[in-house]
Amino acid sequence: MAALALMAGAAMGALLPRSRTEEETLGGAGGELARQARQTGGELAEKASRVAERAVQAGKDEAERTLRQETGSPQEAGSPSRMTH
């Protein structure tokens, strides 16, 4: 998670205009570093999205399993619960 935050910060920083000191120090390599940071940030964001989707699906699956165990009846995915209180 820390790596994702670090890369997101680097990608955001890459979008900002470079300072004179950065230009003098990095020269043409600075543009390439910024491009790589944007690319890596985008890749990490895609991976994080896929992980989040899997986590949500796992949560849904577990909730359905728990509901089936507690009610003693099979519930099809997406069907409304018939629990009464």
C-alpha positions in Angstrom: 0.0 0.0 0.0 2.9 2.3 0.8 4.4 1.7 -2.6 1.1 2.7 -4.2 1.0 5.9 -2.3 4.6 6.6 -3.2 4.0 6.0 -6.9 0.8 8.1 -6.8 2.8 10.9 -5.3 5.5 10.6 -7.9 3.0 10.5 -10.7 1.3 13.6 -9.4 4.6 15.4 -8.9 5.5 14.5 -12.5 2.5 16.5 -13.7 3.8 19.7 -12.1 6.1 22.0 -14.0 9.8 21.3 -13.4 11.8 23.8 -11.5 14.9 25.4 -12.8 17.0 23.3 -10.4 15.4 20.1 -11.7 16.0 21.2 -15.3 19.6 22.0 -14.6 20.2 18.8 -12.6 18.2 16.3 -14.7 18.2 17.9 -18.1 16.5 15.8 -20.7 16.4 12.8 -18.4 13.8 14.5 -16.3 11.1 14.2 -19.0 11.8 10.5 -19.3 11.6 10.1 -15.6 8.3 11.9 -15.5 7.0 9.7 -18.3 8.0 6.6 -16.5 6.5 7.8 -13.2 3.2 8.5 -15.0 3.2 5.1 -16.7 4.1 3.3 -13.5 1.5 5.2 -11.5 -1.2 4.3 -14.1 -0.2 0.6 -13.9 -0.3 0.6 -10.1 -3.7 2.3 -10.2 -5.0 -0.5 -12.5 -3.6 -3.2 -10.3 -5.1 -1.5 -7.2 -8.5 -1.4 -9.0 -8.3 -5.1 -9.8 -7.4 -6.0 -6.2 -10.3 -3.9 -4.9 -12.7 -5.6 -7.3 -11.5 -9.0 -6.1 -11.8 -7.9 -2.5 -15.4 -6.7 -3.0 -16.3 -9.9 -4.7 -14.8 -12.0 -1.9 -16.8 -10.0 0.6 -20.0 -10.6 -1.3 -19.2 -14.3 -1.6 -18.5 -14.6 2.1 -21.7 -12.7 3.0 -23.7 -15.1 0.8 -22.1 -18.1 2.5 -22.8 -16.7 5.9 -26.4 -16.0 5.0 -26.8 -19.5 3.7 -25.3 -20.9 6.9 -27.5 -18.8 9.2 -30.8 -19.3 7.3 -30.1 -23.0 6.4 -31.3 -22.4 2.9 -29.4 -21.8 -0.3 -29.6 -18.3 -1.6 -28.9 -17.6 -5.3 -26.7 -14.7 -6.0 -28.7 -11.5 -6.5 -32.0 -13.0 -5.1 -33.6 -10.9 -2.3 -33.2 -12.2 1.2 -36.3 -13.7 2.8 -35.2 -13.2 6.4 -37.8 -12.0 8.8 -37.3 -10.4 12.2 
